[in-house]
């Protein structure tokens, strides 16, 4: 099926899916935490637009609430909180040196191809748009994991964790036409609590050892007095 044969809604969903995947790649290649947080905010805004579009086309009023929660939490509140954490801890001046950035981006490309390969059997049972959205959702999840693996700063790990949740949420909204409202509210509350707890832990860790570098945290050992 050619893209011109798809409805305007399906074309818009594919465009938003491509932009969400692009933000995951951009996060993978960022060395500054503030830019990383900004791109994560853009991804959250794109996700909220996708949810609002699905709510309008599918006539699902509860998805409007989900879109508003997504915009408020992932597009505004959590990015602002992470930005303040980065600035207050003095991490905005640091530039994290990526080890083998070309290999990291190649690995990200490989994960994208792998996602499409895994999702190919779906095309026999579902339309082409479902294949693309599920494949991109899986790719966003895998790219979030890769971001957590390749970064040393704990803040980047939080962004990777939230990006994984974004990929799962995108698949739920587009492929299954949204989740029950109770489930969506529960997930939103869990994400909010997790973000607040991460912030509290970061302040305590920073005040204790003056670093959020994961490599240094792994080398910590108790010193007998």
Steps between C-alpha positions, in 0.01 A plus 500: 500500500634841401501783749269704277232234548503548876260732675614839628490362854725207410742727316513735800564207736784375281651849491479534878645151542795595280556819701486309829757253366715794388495648850623167638793509257574862590504414870740218426749740345479785752795568727345787701236422759293815445461420131416142590224617734370744237474226236322280753249782551446520124437126494241540776326778305491285186354216704228726638415621147472138387266422788283805432481410131395145585238636740352721228492238225395205715245705697653398833456790746712332768801524269479880524565467872788267424640750249476779757674287763773406254558862405499616861732229633730401214493823305517754783533383862761223479725684248491817713579296811792325328623831360505656846678196638768524232548874558495483882754220499727683259478230235392738223860607442625144459517328164493124523750335269331223306708192439486404133202722405498361146461147633222612731305653212562191287372286785191721517444454127540126543239500776259683270549241225468221756170644622354495150629147444337374820170670415479374141263210586249757625438623146320174422239574765491880517523802269830652396461790742486257793827344389670840486367628830581183695845478340576862587366452852731204548789699353436788743505253789825341382661838432406608852675191635803574284505855635509367856778255415728747324473797739676560829287777646206385711281778356544350153391165643178659625435649155561158346259340744232759422561454127436127538166581661424738213553221249266267686238773537517585129433137409207485741338815363545439128479123470238418764307831488592592852484334839224520761499832681584341835812341352611826338454693824694233687788516254506880511510492880781242498704711257449809716602320819803347327614841375471656846684209663777521242540869580522437874753220453711714269528777758599255773755323280645829377533636853664177619760430231481816286438306180225334299740308280383139489855371464597669825188367669594148392846540652368602838606279788472526872812624668570366843586768746 
